[in-house]
Amino acid sequence: MATLVIRDADTILTMNSARPVLRHQSILVDGNVVAAVGDYSSLVASYGAPDEVIDGRGKVVLPGFYDLHTHIAMAGFRGLAADAGDVIYRVFWPLERLLSGESVYRFALLGGLEALKSGVVLVADHYFFMRDVARALVELGLRGLLGHTYMDRDGPFTGERELREALDFVERWRGHELITPVLAPHAPDTVSRDNLLYFAELSREKNLFVHMHLAQTLREFKTVKEETGYTPVRYALRLGLLGGRSIVAHANYVDENEKALLAHSGSVIVQCPSTYFMSGTPFHAYDYWQLGGNVAIGTDAPCYNDNVDFFEEMRLLVYGQRMKLEKSGVWRAYDVLEMATRLSARLVGVRGGFVGKGALADLVLVNLSSVRLRPFLDPFSNIVYAASSGDVDTVIVNGRVVLKGGRHVSLDEERIVSQAEAEARMLLRRALDESPELESIIGRDKEI
């Protein structure tokens, strides 16, 4: 196996409570795991000269981020939602009906590249044409916890064919080194009761995660309540969809009892702060956390907030909850960084999210030369509250350097951007031709 050393890192944020911060140490990667951390000369004496050396001087090393709810291919819709209301149903679904596997692949390359540049090493993605998202992630070298979105009513793609696609995706990708397949029923209002029960049973039978939207919109809340007599959270609980193998996104439209139900269910509750800020939606991340819930962070679709910047997502999580609760003592920077790395890795069953012997070598190097990161007195605070995606220099996933000097090591970034741009313009032209009312919703000043 090839070996790699990050030599003489200025600072290492191990996210290990025993020794959270190391100074001027080196990290030895053997294959896809961290073999040792220590003085460079000692590592060479014990393990021999490495095959590759990365200069860690002037950089902080930390475990990569886990983005536990996103739709990276929706980067192709950037700029179309920020100033529109009710965007899921009035903007995205008309656009998504025109998607193809090739367009999703091109958009996923763009969104996945942006995620890597933000220090993300794993995305939990829930979308259509998931085989093409997976193809893009493998080319990028990015981990994916991926599920083919299933809906049997209302949505852009529904029916038996989509169910087969979702099940085939699971079988085709099981055991892959980067891709872990999951089940992805869209939401309680877009999937029938029988199929929700089927996904819950299949999850238990095959030990698969279920990743779904829950209590995301008022429309979902009203539909589920009218049809079942239950709120979305109580309905999901009744159907066996909550628990340690469940990833639920948003959970914004809930009462106090439902917050406790979710927190105590063991489900992973993913919060996407920038989306909520953009839409003016209250969120309850700190309440879930205080109740002992498994809170994680997601970026959601890159067209809701128009970027993928995980650093921004972390600080907006804090800002939003401090504003809501009107107090400053809501989380420390360390708490949020731990949530984005070690704790999220544990929740999805990955031996990563920390820097130490035996951990997966999914590492991020942040360049400390930026004026916004100086003085570097509190590394946790600087990373959470001051850093941005533009400060990411190097990303290592599964022991392989995929980003260096802020650029992908093997893919043509300009080609990725130009192909996604052309595809997006073509798709928007078609959508406006087929649904002229879109123009009044998204505005009349779009460049197509």
C-alpha positions in Angstrom: 0.0 0.0 0.0 1.1 3.6 -0.8 2.0 5.8 2.2 1.5 9.5 2.5 2.7 12.0 5.1 1.3 15.4 6.0 4.5 16.9 7.3 4.9 19.4 10.2 1.3 20.6 10.2 1.0 24.0 12.0 -2.0 22.7 13.9 -4.0 19.4 13.9 -7.6 19.5 15.2 -7.9 15.8 16.1 -11.5 16.0 17.3 -10.3 13.5 19.9 -11.1 14.6 23.4 -7.9 13.1 24.8 -5.6 15.4 22.7 -7.9 17.8 20.7 -5.1 20.0 19.4 -1.6 19.1 18.3 1.1 21.5 17.1 3.8 20.9 14.6 3.2 17.2 14.2 3.0 14.9 11.2 0.3 12.4 10.0 1.2 9.1 8.4 -1.4 7.7 6.1 -1.0 4.0 5.0 -3.5 3.0 2.3 -6.8 4.5 3.4 -6.3 4.9 7.1 -4.2 7.0 9.5 -1.4 4.8 10.7 0.3 7.2 13.1 0.6 10.8 14.3 3.9 12.2 15.6 7.2 13.7 14.9 8.2 13.4 11.2 11.6 11.9 11.8 10.1 9.3 14.3 7.5 8.3 11.7 10.2 7.8 9.0 12.3 5.8 11.4 9.4 3.5 12.3 7.7 3.2 8.9 10.3 4.2 6.3 10.2 7.0 3.8 6.7 7.8 2.5 5.7 7.6 -1.1 4.3 11.2 -1.0 4.8 14.1 1.3 2.4 17.1 1.7 3.8 20.2 3.3 1.7 21.0 6.4 3.4 24.2 7.4 1.1 27.1 7.6 -1.9 24.8 7.5 -4.4 23.4 9.9 -5.4 19.7 9.5 -8.8 18.5 10.6 -11.1 15.6 9.7 -13.4 16.3 6.7 -17.0 17.3 7.1 -20.1 15.1 6.8 -22.9 16.8 4.9 -25.8 14.6 5.9 -28.5 16.1 3.7 -28.0 17.5 0.3 -29.1 17.3 -3.4 -25.8 18.2 -5.1 -27.2 17.9 -8.6 -29.5 20.8 -7.9 -26.5 23.0 -8.3 -27.8 23.2 -11.9 -30.7 25.3 -10.6 -28.5 27.9 -8.9 -30.0 31.4 -8.8 -33.6 30.3 -9.6 -35.0 30.0 -6.1 -33.6 32.6 -3.7 -36.3 35.2 -4.5 -39.2 32.9 -5.2 -41.7 31.4 -2.8 -43.0 27.8 -2.6 -40.1 26.7 -4.7 -40.3 23.0 -4.3 -43.6 22.7 -6.0 -43.7 25.7 -8.3 -40.0 25.9 -9.5 -38.1 22.7 -8.9 -40.7 20.0 -9.8 -41.3 21.6 -13.3 -37.6 21.8 -13.9 -36.9 18.3 -12.5 -39.5 16.7 -14.9 -37.0 17.6 -17.7 -34.0 16.0 -16.1 -32.1 13.2 -17.7 -29.3 11.0 -16.4 -26.8 13.0 -18.3 -27.9 16.3 -17.0 -27.9 15.0 -13.4 -24.4 13.6 -13.9 -23.1 17.0 -15.1 -24.8 18.9 -12.4 -23.6 16.4 -9.8 -20.0 16.9 -10.9 -20.4 20.6 -10.4 -22.1 20.3 -7.0 -19.8 17.6 -5.8 -16.7 19.6 -6.8 -18.1 22.5 -4.8 -18.6 20.2 -1.8 -15.0 19.0 -1.9 -13.8 22.6 -2.1 -15.7 23.2 1.1 -14.0 20.4 3.0 -16.8 17.9 2.7 -15.7 14.3 2.4 -19.1 12.6 2.6 -22.5 13.6 1.2 -25.8 12.0 2.1 -27.7 12.7 -1.1 -31.3 12.0 -1.9 -32.3 12.5 -5.6 -33.5 11.2 -8.9 -31.1 9.4 -11.4 -29.0 8.5 -8.4 -26.9 6.1 -10.5 -25.5 9.1 -12.3 -24.9 11.0 -9.1 -22.9 8.0 -7.9 -20.9 8.0 -11.1 -20.0 11.6 -10.6 -19.0 11.1 -7.0 -16.7 8.2 -7.8 -15.0 10.3 -10.5 -14.6 13.1 -8.0 -13.3 10.8 -5.3 -16.1 11.9 -2.8 -17.9 9.5 -0.4 -21.6 9.2 -0.8 -24.4 7.9 1.4 -26.9 7.8 -1.6 -30.5 7.0 -2.2 -32.6 7.1 -5.3 -35.6 9.3 -4.5 -38.9 7.4 -4.6 -42.3 9.1 -4.9 -45.5 7.4 -5.9 -47.6 10.6 -6.3 -47.3 14.3 -7.0 -43.6 14.5 -7.9 -41.6 14.8 -11.1 -40.9 11.0 -11.3 -43.3 8.5 -9.8 -44.4 4.9 -10.1 -43.2 1.3 -10.4 -40.2 2.1 -12.5 -38.9 4.5 -9.8 -39.3 1.8 -7.2 -37.3 -0.6 -9.3 -34.7 2.0 -9.8 -34.4 2.6 -6.1 -34.1 -1.1 -5.3 -31.7 -1.8 -8.1 -29.5 1.1 -6.9 -29.1 -0.5 -3.5 -28.1 -3.9 -4.9 -25.7 -2.5 -7.5 -23.7 -0.3 -5.1 -23.5 -2.4 -2.0 -19.9 -3.0 -0.9 -18.4 -0.1 -2.9 -15.5 1.6 -1.2 -16.9 5.1 -1.6 -20.7 4.7 -2.1 -23.1 3.3 0.5 -26.6 2.9 -0.8 -29.7 3.8 1.3 -33.4 3.9 0.9 -34.9 7.3 0.0 -38.7 7.7 0.2 -39.2 11.3 -0.5 -41.6 12.4 2.3 -44.8 11.2 4.0 -47.0 13.3 1.7 -45.5 12.0 -1.6 -45.3 8.3 -0.7 -48.3 6.1 0.0 -48.7 4.4 3.4 -48.1 0.9 1.9 -44.8 1.9 0.4 -43.7 3.8 3.5 -44.4 0.6 5.4 -42.5 -1.4 2.7 -39.4 0.9 3.1 -39.5 0.6 6.8 -39.6 -3.2 6.6 -36.9 -3.3 4.0 -34.6 -1.1 6.1 -34.9 -3.6 9.0 -34.5 -6.6 6.8 -31.4 -5.4 4.9 -30.0 -3.1 7.6 -30.2 0.0 5.4 -30.6 3.6 6.3 -33.8 5.3 5.4 -33.2 9.0 4.4 -36.3 11.1 4.0 -37.7 14.6 4.3 -40.0 15.0 7.4 -42.1 17.9 8.5 -40.4 20.0 5.9 -43.2 22.2 4.6 -46.7 23.4 5.7 -48.1 21.7 2.6 -46.7 18.3 3.8 -48.0 18.9 7.3 -51.5 19.7 6.2 -51.7 16.9 3.6 -50.5 14.2 6.1 -52.8 15.5 8.8 -55.8 15.6 6.6 -55.3 12.2 5.1 -54.1 10.3 8.2 -55.2 12.2 11.2 -51.6 12.3 12.3 -48.8 15.0 12.0 -45.9 13.9 9.9 -43.6 13.0 12.9 -46.3 11.0 14.6 -47.2 9.3 11.3 -43.6 8.3 10.6 -43.2 7.0 14.2 -46.4 4.9 13.8 -45.1 3.4 10.5 -41.8 2.4 12.0 -39.8 4.9 10.1 -37.9 6.5 13.0 -34.9 5.0 14.8 -31.2 4.5 14.6 -31.2 3.7 10.9 -33.3 6.8 10.0 -32.0 10.1 8.6 -34.7 12.7 8.7 -34.1 16.1 7.1 -35.5 19.3 8.5 -38.3 18.4 11.1 -39.3 22.1 11.3 -43.1 21.8 11.6 -43.3 20.1 15.0 -44.7 20.6 18.4 -42.9 20.3 21.7 -43.9 16.6 22.2 -42.7 15.8 18.7 -39.3 17.3 19.4 -38.9 14.9 22.3 -40.3 12.0 20.2 -37.7 12.6 17.5 -34.8 13.2 19.8 -35.6 10.0 21.8 -36.2 7.9 18.7 -32.4 7.7 17.9 -33.0 9.1 14.4 -30.4 11.4 12.8 -32.0 14.8 12.7 -30.4 16.9 9.9 -30.6 20.7 10.0 -29.8 22.9 7.0 -29.5 26.4 8.4 -28.8 28.5 5.3 -32.0 27.1 3.6 -34.1 28.1 6.7 -32.5 31.5 6.8 -33.3 32.0 3.1 -36.9 30.8 3.4 -37.6 32.5 6.8 -38.3 29.1 8.4 -37.8 28.6 12.1 -35.7 25.6 13.1 -35.1 23.7 16.3 -31.6 22.3 16.2 -30.7 23.3 19.7 -33.9 22.0 21.2 -33.2 18.6 19.6 -29.6 18.7 20.9 -30.7 19.6 24.4 -33.1 16.7 24.4 -30.3 14.3 23.6 -31.1 14.0 19.9 -28.6 13.1 17.2 -28.3 16.4 15.4 -26.3 16.7 12.2 -25.7 19.4 9.6 -26.6 19.4 5.9 -26.3 22.0 3.2 -29.5 21.0 1.4 -29.8 21.9 -2.3 -27.2 24.3 -3.6 -30.0 26.2 -5.3 -31.8 27.0 -2.0 -29.0 29.0 -0.6 -27.0 29.3 -3.8 -23.7 27.8 -2.5 -22.1 24.9 -0.7 -20.0 26.3 2.0 -20.0 24.0 5.0 -18.1 26.6 7.2 -21.0 29.0 6.6 -23.5 26.3 7.5 -21.8 25.6 10.8 -21.8 29.2 11.9 -25.4 29.8 10.7 -26.5 26.9 12.8 -25.1 28.8 15.9 -26.4 32.2 14.8 -29.9 30.9 14.1 -30.3 29.2 17.4 -28.7 32.1 19.4 -31.1 34.5 17.7 -34.1 32.2 18.3 -33.4 31.6 22.0 -32.0 35.1 22.6 -28.9 34.0 24.4 -25.2 33.6 23.7 -24.5 30.4 25.4 -25.8 28.1 22.6 -22.9 25.8 21.6 -19.2 26.3 21.5 -17.3 26.2 18.3 -15.9 22.8 19.4 -19.4 21.4 19.8 -20.4 22.3 16.3 -17.1 21.1 14.7 -17.6 17.8 16.6 -21.1 17.6 15.3 -19.9 18.0 11.7 -17.1 15.4 12.0 -16.7 12.8 14.6 -20.3 12.6 15.8 -21.7 12.5 12.3 -19.3 9.7 11.3 -20.4 7.7 14.3 -24.1 8.2 13.5 -23.7 6.8 10.0 -21.3 4.0 11.0 -18.1 5.3 9.5 -14.8 4.9 11.4 -13.8 8.5 10.7 -14.4 12.1 11.7 -11.2 12.2 13.9 -7.5 12.2 13.4 -5.9 9.3 15.0 -4.5 5.8 14.5 -7.0 3.6 12.7 -9.3 6.4 11.5 -10.2 6.6 7.8 -7.9 9.0 6.1 -10.5 11.6 5.2 -8.6 14.8 5.9 -8.8 18.5 5.1 -6.0 21.0 5.1 -7.0 24.7 5.6 -4.5 27.4 4.5 -3.8 29.8 7.3 -2.4 32.6 5.1 -5.8 34.2 4.8 -6.1 37.6 6.6 -9.5 36.5 8.0 -7.8 33.6 9.9 -5.2 35.7 11.7 -4.4 35.9 14.5 -4.9 32.2 14.9 -5.4 32.2 18.7 -8.4 29.8 19.0 -8.3 27.2 16.2 -11.8 25.9 16.8 -13.3 29.4 16.8 -11.4 30.4 13.7 -12.4 27.4 11.7 -16.1 27.6 12.6 -16.6 31.4 12.7 -14.0 32.8 10.3 -12.9 30.2 7.7 -14.7 29.7 4.4 -14.5 27.3 1.5 -11.9 29.5 -0.2 -9.4 28.6 2.6 -9.5 24.9 1.8 -6.2 23.9 0.2 -6.1 20.1 0.2 -8.7 17.3 0.7 -7.8 13.7 1.1 -10.6 11.1 0.8 -10.0 7.4 1.6 -6.3 8.0 1.6 -6.3 9.6 -1.8 -5.5 13.3 -2.5 -8.4 14.6 -4.5 -7.9 18.3 -4.1 -4.6 20.1 -3.9 -3.9 23.8 -4.0 -7.6 24.3 -4.1 -8.1 22.4 -7.4 -9.1 18.9 -8.3 -6.0 16.8 -9.0 -7.3 14.9 -12.0 -10.5 16.4 -13.3 -10.8 19.4 -15.7 -12.7 21.9 -13.5 -13.3 24.4 -16.4 -14.9 21.6 -18.4 -17.1 20.6 -15.5 -18.3 24.2 -15.1 -18.9 24.8 -18.8 -20.8 21.6 -19.4 -23.0 22.2 -16.4 -23.6 25.8 -17.5 -24.7 24.7 -21.0 -26.9 22.0 -19.6 -28.6 24.4 -17.2 -29.3 27.0 -19.8 -30.8 24.4 -22.2 -32.9 22.9 -19.4 -34.2 26.3 -18.3 -35.2 27.2 -21.9 -37.1 24.0 -22.2 -38.9 24.5 -18.9 -39.9 28.0 -19.8 -41.3 26.8 -23.2 -43.3 24.0 -21.5 -44.4 26.0 -18.4 -44.5 29.7 -19.3 -45.8 30.6 -15.8 -42.3 29.9 -14.5 -41.1 33.2 -15.9 -43.3 35.2 -13.5 -42.2 33.1 -10.6 -38.4 33.1 -11.1 -38.2 36.5 -12.6 -37.6 37.9 -16.1 -33.9 38.6 -16.0 -32.4 35.2 -16.3 -29.6 34.7 -18.7 -30.5 31.8 -21.0 
